[in-house]
Amino acid sequence: MKLSIKRLGALCAALGMTLGLVACGGETESGGEAAGQVVYWSMWQEDEPQAKVVQQAATDFEAKGSTKVKIEWQGRDVLTKVTPLLASGTDLPDLVDQSFDQLAPVLGRAGKATDLADVLAEKAEGGTATLKDAGLGNFVSVSTHDGKQIMLPYAANANVLWYDATAHPELETSAPDSLAKLNEYLMKRKAEDEAPVVIDGAYPYARLIWTMNVLRSHLGSSDRLAELAKDPTGAAWDAPEVLAAAEYIAKMHEQGLFPADSFGTKWPYQQEAFAQGKGTVIAMGSWLPKEVEKSLASGVKLKALPFPAKEAGKPSDVETSVFGFAIPTDAKNVAGAKAFAAFFLQPKYQQQLVADAGTLPVLSEVAGPEGQEALAKQLKQGHVAPVHGNIDALFPGWMQPIKDQTLALMTGEISAKQFVANAKQAQVTYWEQHG
């Protein structure tokens, strides 16, 4: 999922290195010395699978040149340690990694992230294509902030529907290609006394995957989802597509597609039950197989199914989040940090991340995890959409009242019209407080 890299040019001529960022004297095309030391604050803990891949890459990178990579395993709260240093610009790491939705509010909004577009334009390590053409170009829409390439993705996750291919082989060959057909299929499963939708309903993220995917499908794009959130008057919530999306979710409740016990248990109870063979589908991130691998029942074969578009025959983008590197503008060794980050983006490290951490690759030549073939195909075709329209990154705090309203909608406490009205008012309040 998350990693880091860097490299120097001491041996570039002898080894035939193709990455233009590093020249043979240690001077980079982007300026500055790549030699010395790169201080990298990692979001991983040292014993995590991702950390082991990162450490191997750092060791390999050091062996190829004169630059050292000093890794500090900060863990998930790495950005809370970076934030207070941004104002002074002192004691900052040269390289940091996290998910885009966390990097954007901290470094992007503050204007403290180095633009990495030049790295995308460089040749991939040992290859002939640029990093952008090698696959990272598919993820530009989910790694830029205000038109600036603030991060270099090295792993991806996606929000999808999961099913057991052993119990439901028909979904491998004839999956529903519209939201209407998905509803019809789930109703058939319910008629056969199967729990059609498994959901840890008390877990807000599980509710948002359903609600925001259905809403985005009705609106037609993630851009319109973001436009919905940025309207200070709340008038955008009056669009008929918004009500239609809310009605789709409300109908799922009325039809009994959410089993009665879905909202009274604590995560990951329902997820674990799904791993044991309960139900037809569960909406969750592509990390699900790794999370349930120790409790997966014998014979259960998890496969990913991207959410269908509203209408059949239309391409469906996949809600995708990326993890990757960012470089503070006041970092001491920007050139070295760029070189290591680019070095890390080569197939062997991507393959290790897939195998050990279960993440989706960002390089097109690397196969995704088992069971995620259909998902990987859509990502490689560029059908990528930012999670929840990047709203978390663009407007921190906006999502909280929506999370609460999704619970009321999915349990039938409020109608679709009430959901829209409540969300509209919450948006007006948000912009009164943040305008």
C-alpha positions as a printed Julia matrix, in Angstrom:
435×3 Matrix{Float64}:
   0.0     0.0     0.0
   2.57    2.53    1.0
   6.19    2.68    0.24
   9.14    4.9    -0.57
  12.2     5.08   -2.78
  15.13    7.02   -3.98
  18.2     6.66   -6.09
  21.46    8.17   -7.14
  23.49    8.33  -10.27
  26.9     7.1    -9.16
  26.5     3.86  -11.1
  23.99    5.03  -13.68
  26.31    4.81  -16.65
  27.56    1.34  -15.77
  24.1     0.03  -14.97
  22.34    1.78  -17.81
  19.83    3.52  -15.56
  17.18    5.27  -17.55
  15.63    7.55  -14.95
  16.45   11.09  -16.02
  15.97   12.53  -12.57
  19.43   11.39  -11.58
  22.53   12.27  -13.53
  25.85   10.52  -13.19
  27.4    13.19  -11.02
  24.58   13.15   -8.45
  23.06   16.32   -9.9
  19.38   15.96  -10.86
  17.6    17.51  -13.82
  15.2    19.19  -11.39
  18.15   20.84   -9.65
  20.02   20.17   -6.44
  22.16   17.35   -5.16
  20.61   13.89   -4.94
  23.52   12.67   -2.82
  23.65   12.73    0.95
  20.67   11.56    2.93
  16.93   11.38    2.41
  14.9    11.54    5.61
  11.68    9.58    5.06
   8.85    9.56    7.59
   6.74    6.51    6.85
   3.08    5.93    7.65
   3.88    2.28    8.24
   4.99    0.45   11.31
   8.21   -1.5    10.93
   6.56   -4.91   11.25
   3.9    -4.31    8.56
   4.18   -5.97    5.12
   4.39   -2.6     3.36
   7.26   -1.54    5.6
   9.26   -4.62    4.68
   8.91   -3.81    0.98
   9.88   -0.2     1.59
  12.92   -1.23    3.59
  14.06   -3.59    0.85
  13.7    -0.83   -1.72
  15.71    1.56    0.44
  18.46   -1.02    0.83
  18.55   -1.6    -2.92
  18.54    2.12   -3.6
  21.48    2.73   -1.29
  23.42   -0.06   -2.96
  23.12    1.68   -6.33
  24.42    5.08   -5.3
  25.77    7.36   -2.59
  22.44    8.5    -1.14
  21.26    7.06    2.15
  17.59    6.67    3.08
  16.88    7.25    6.74
  13.45    5.74    7.46
  11.52    6.7    10.57
   8.48    4.48   11.1
   5.99    7.07   12.31
   2.76    5.13   11.77
  -0.66    6.39   10.69
  -0.44    9.7    12.56
   2.66   10.73   10.6
   0.96   13.87    9.3
   0.07   15.07   12.79
   3.83   15.24   13.34
   4.42   17.03   10.05
   1.71   19.67   10.44
   3.24   21.78   13.25
   6.53   21.98   11.33
   5.03   23.44    8.14
   4.87   27.04    9.35
   8.56   27.27   10.22
   9.7    24.95    7.46
  12.35   23.47    9.72
  13.02   19.88   10.75
  10.72   18.55    8.05
  11.28   15.14    6.46
  12.34   15.04    2.82
   9.72   12.42    2.06
   6.44   11.39    3.64
   3.67    8.99    2.61
  -0.02    8.66    3.34
  -3.31    8.39    1.5
  -4.21   11.25   -0.83
  -7.28   12.24    1.19
  -4.99   12.93    4.15
  -2.08   14.47    2.27
  -4.25   16.94    0.36
  -5.72   18.77    3.38
  -2.36   18.98    5.15
   0.18   19.67    2.4
  -2.0    20.51   -0.59
  -4.28   23.11    0.98
  -1.33   24.75    2.72
   0.61   25.02   -0.54
   3.43   23.04    1.06
   3.65   20.11   -1.37
   6.27   19.94   -4.1
   4.82   19.46   -7.59
   5.87   15.99   -8.79
   4.67   16.29  -12.39
   8.28   16.19  -13.57
   8.74   12.79  -11.95
   5.79   11.37  -13.9
   7.44   12.54  -17.09
  10.63   10.59  -16.38
  11.39    7.09  -17.63
  10.44    4.28  -15.29
  13.38    2.47  -13.7
  14.72   -0.06  -16.19
  11.95    0.7   -18.69
  11.33    2.71  -21.82
   7.99    4.33  -20.97
   7.51    7.28  -18.68
   6.03    6.63  -15.27
   2.88    8.35  -16.46
   2.55    6.09  -19.48
   3.53    3.02  -17.45
   0.32    3.35  -15.47
   0.45    6.32  -13.11
  -1.39    8.42  -15.66
  -4.54    6.48  -14.77
  -4.35    7.88  -11.25
  -3.65   11.56  -11.92
  -7.27   12.47  -11.18
  -6.96   11.01   -7.68
  -3.53   12.43   -6.82
  -3.68   16.1    -7.86
  -4.8    19.08   -5.81
  -5.64   22.41   -7.46
  -4.0    21.16  -10.63
  -0.78   20.24   -8.86
   0.66   16.71   -8.71
   1.17   16.7    -4.95
   1.85   12.99   -4.58
   3.4    10.06   -6.4
   1.07    7.06   -5.95
   2.59    3.64   -5.33
  -0.5     1.65   -4.34
  -4.24    1.84   -4.77
  -7.4     0.64   -3.07
 -10.9     0.64   -4.48
 -14.43    0.49   -3.1
 -16.29   -2.37   -4.73
 -18.85   -5.11   -4.2
 -17.48   -8.46   -3.03
 -19.06  -11.85   -3.59
 -18.26  -15.52   -3.17
 -17.52  -16.89   -6.64
 -18.05  -20.44   -5.4
 -21.62  -19.71   -4.33
 -22.38  -17.25   -7.14
 -20.4   -18.17  -10.27
 -23.01  -16.38  -12.38
 -21.57  -13.03  -11.26
 -18.3   -13.87  -12.98
 -19.92  -14.15  -16.39
 -23.12  -12.09  -16.24
 -22.79   -9.44  -13.55
 -25.53   -6.78  -13.39
 -24.54   -3.9   -15.68
 -26.85   -1.25  -14.21
 -28.11   -0.25  -10.78
 -31.6    -1.41  -11.73
 -30.34   -4.87  -12.68
 -28.3    -5.02   -9.48
 -31.47   -4.42   -7.5
 -33.3    -7.1    -9.47
 -30.51   -9.58   -8.84
 -30.45   -8.88   -5.1
 -34.22   -9.29   -4.92
 -33.88  -12.74   -6.5
 -31.33  -13.7    -3.88
 -33.67  -12.49   -1.14
 -36.49  -14.59   -2.63
 -34.25  -17.62   -2.15
 -33.86  -16.81    1.55
 -30.35  -15.44    1.23
 -29.22  -12.22    2.93
 -28.76  -10.12   -0.22
 -26.62   -7.34    1.25
 -24.21   -7.83    4.12
 -23.26   -4.55    5.77
 -21.76   -3.44    9.06
 -24.37   -0.7     9.18
 -23.03    0.92   12.35
 -19.75    1.56   10.51
 -20.13    4.92    8.67
 -17.69    4.08    5.89
 -19.7     0.98    4.95
 -22.83    3.12    4.6
 -21.0     5.76    2.58
 -19.71    3.24    0.04
 -23.29    2.4    -0.88
 -24.71    5.91   -0.67
 -21.95    7.81   -2.43
 -21.53    5.24   -5.22
 -25.25    5.31   -5.95
 -25.27    9.11   -5.78
 -22.24    9.43   -8.07
 -23.79    6.99  -10.56
 -26.98    9.05  -10.7
 -25.09   12.33  -11.05
 -22.9    10.82  -13.75
 -19.47   11.8   -12.47
 -17.35   12.5    -9.42
 -16.97   16.08  -10.59
 -20.69   16.63  -10.1
 -20.43   15.03   -6.68
 -17.77   17.58   -5.73
 -19.87   20.38   -7.23
 -22.73   19.26   -5.01
 -20.57   19.72   -1.92
 -19.1    23.09   -2.84
 -22.44   24.89   -3.35
 -22.85   27.21   -0.31
 -26.56   27.69   -0.98
 -27.32   23.97   -0.95
 -29.4    24.43   -4.12
 -27.45   21.67   -5.89
 -29.24   19.17   -3.63
 -32.47   20.04   -5.45
 -31.28   18.24   -8.6
 -33.69   15.4    -9.46
 -30.78   12.95   -9.74
 -29.98   13.48   -6.05
 -33.49   12.55   -4.97
 -33.48    9.56   -7.32
 -30.28    8.27   -5.71
 -31.73    8.69   -2.21
 -34.88    6.88   -3.34
 -32.77    3.97   -4.6
 -31.21    3.53   -1.15
 -34.54    4.02    0.61
 -36.09    1.38   -1.64
 -33.37   -1.08   -0.67
 -34.48   -0.7     2.95
 -38.16   -1.03    2.05
 -37.42   -4.19    0.06
 -35.6    -5.73    2.99
 -32.29   -5.9     1.16
 -30.51   -4.82    4.34
 -31.06   -7.68    6.84
 -32.59   -6.75   10.17
 -29.36   -7.32   12.12
 -27.25   -5.11    9.84
 -27.27   -2.0    12.01
 -27.14   -3.39   15.52
 -23.74   -5.04   15.48
 -20.24   -3.66   15.76
 -17.72   -3.79   12.92
 -16.34   -6.23   11.8
 -19.08   -8.64   12.91
 -20.95   -8.64    9.6
 -17.75   -8.65    7.58
 -16.59  -11.74    9.42
 -19.98  -13.37    8.86
 -19.61  -12.69    5.14
 -16.21  -14.39    5.2
 -17.96  -17.41    6.68
 -20.39  -17.57    3.76
 -23.24  -15.28    4.83
 -25.08  -13.31    2.17
 -24.61  -12.34   -1.46
 -22.57   -9.13   -1.58
 -20.75   -6.79    0.74
 -19.53   -3.32   -0.23
 -16.03   -2.73    1.05
 -12.55   -1.66    0.01
 -10.15   -3.88   -1.89
  -8.35   -4.56    1.37
 -11.17   -6.92    2.42
  -9.44  -10.23    1.45
  -6.44   -9.41    3.64
  -8.64   -8.4     6.55
 -10.65  -11.63    6.54
  -8.04  -14.11    5.29
  -7.68  -15.77    8.7
 -11.43  -16.27    9.12
 -12.34  -17.17    5.52
 -14.41  -20.36    5.43
 -13.16  -23.29    3.38
 -14.36  -23.03   -0.21
 -15.23  -19.32   -0.09
 -13.59  -17.57   -3.04
 -13.79  -13.78   -2.82
 -14.09  -11.81   -6.03
 -14.45   -8.09   -6.64
 -17.3    -6.6    -8.65
 -17.18   -2.89   -9.5
 -20.39   -0.98   -8.85
 -22.41   -0.79  -12.07
 -23.36    2.46  -13.75
 -26.87    3.82  -13.43
 -27.65    2.78  -16.99
 -26.55   -0.35  -18.84
 -23.91    0.06  -21.51
 -22.21    3.01  -19.87
 -18.73    2.8   -18.32
 -18.61    2.76  -14.55
 -15.77    4.51  -12.8
 -14.33    2.87   -9.7
 -13.99    4.78   -6.43
 -10.24    4.68   -5.93
  -7.93    5.92   -3.2
  -4.18    6.02   -3.61
  -1.29    5.88   -1.19
   1.97    7.45   -2.09
   4.81    9.87   -1.51
   4.75   13.6    -1.02
   7.65   15.99   -0.6
   7.31   19.14    1.54
   8.37   22.27   -0.33
  10.86   23.07    2.45
  12.49   19.64    2.4
  16.29   19.77    2.4
  16.79   17.08   -0.23
  13.97   17.4    -2.75
  16.06   15.92   -5.53
  17.02   12.87   -3.51
  13.45   12.33   -2.36
  12.2    12.44   -5.95
  14.85    9.97   -7.03
  14.0     7.45   -4.3
  10.25    7.76   -4.9
  10.76    7.09   -8.6
  13.1     4.19   -7.89
  10.46    2.56   -5.74
   8.04    2.54   -8.67
   9.35   -0.5   -10.44
   7.56   -3.8   -11.05
   9.37   -5.92   -8.45
   8.28   -3.71   -5.54
   4.78   -3.41   -6.96
   4.56   -7.18   -7.16
   5.74   -7.53   -3.57
   3.1    -5.07   -2.37
   0.41   -6.99   -4.22
   1.55  -10.33   -2.81
   2.3    -9.29    0.75
  -0.09   -6.4     1.41
  -2.88   -7.13   -1.07
  -2.85   -3.65   -2.58
  -3.7    -2.82   -6.18
  -0.72   -1.92   -8.39
  -0.35    1.43  -10.12
   1.86    0.04  -12.89
  -0.21   -1.46  -15.71
   2.17   -4.37  -16.34
   1.73   -5.7   -12.8
  -1.22   -8.02  -12.19
  -3.59   -7.26   -9.33
  -4.39   -9.57   -6.42
  -6.27  -12.78   -7.07
 -10.01  -12.21   -7.35
  -9.65   -8.6    -8.47
  -9.18   -9.17  -12.19
 -12.31   -7.27  -13.27
 -11.41   -4.43  -10.95
  -7.81   -4.19  -12.15
  -9.02   -4.16  -15.77
 -11.24   -1.14  -15.17
  -8.47    0.75  -13.39
  -6.03    0.03  -16.22
  -8.6     1.38  -18.67
  -8.64    4.64  -16.73
 -12.07    4.22  -15.14
 -10.9     5.82  -11.91
 -12.9     8.15   -9.69
 -11.81    9.78   -6.42
 -13.44    8.33   -3.32
 -16.55   10.34   -2.47
 -15.57   12.92   -5.1
 -12.47   13.89   -3.08
 -14.82   15.72   -0.74
 -12.88   14.69    2.36
  -9.76   16.31    0.9
 -11.49   19.37   -0.51
 -13.85   20.16    2.36
 -12.72   18.61    5.66
 -15.63   17.95    8.0
 -18.32   18.2     5.33
 -19.01   14.47    5.38
 -19.84   14.07    9.07
 -23.53   15.12    8.98
 -24.0    13.11    5.77
 -22.72   10.01    7.58
 -25.42   10.49   10.21
 -28.13   10.97    7.61
 -27.17    7.81    5.75
 -27.87    5.78    8.89
 -31.33    7.29    9.2
 -32.01    6.71    5.48
 -30.84    3.11    5.41
 -32.85    2.17    8.5
 -36.04    3.85    7.3
 -36.07    6.51   10.01
 -36.32    9.21    7.36
 -37.6     9.25    3.77
 -35.54   10.01    0.69
 -37.03   13.53    0.59
 -36.15   14.08    4.24
 -32.61   12.86    3.59
 -32.15   15.4     0.8
 -33.66   18.22    2.86
 -31.51   17.39    5.89
 -28.35   17.1     3.77
 -29.11   20.41    2.1
 -29.49   22.16    5.45
 -26.32   20.54    6.76
 -24.48   21.88    3.73
 -25.76   25.41    4.28
 -24.63   25.2     7.91
 -21.22   23.87    6.88
 -20.56   26.81    4.58
 -21.84   29.32    7.12
 -19.15   27.97    9.43
 -16.41   27.5     6.82
 -17.22   30.06    4.14
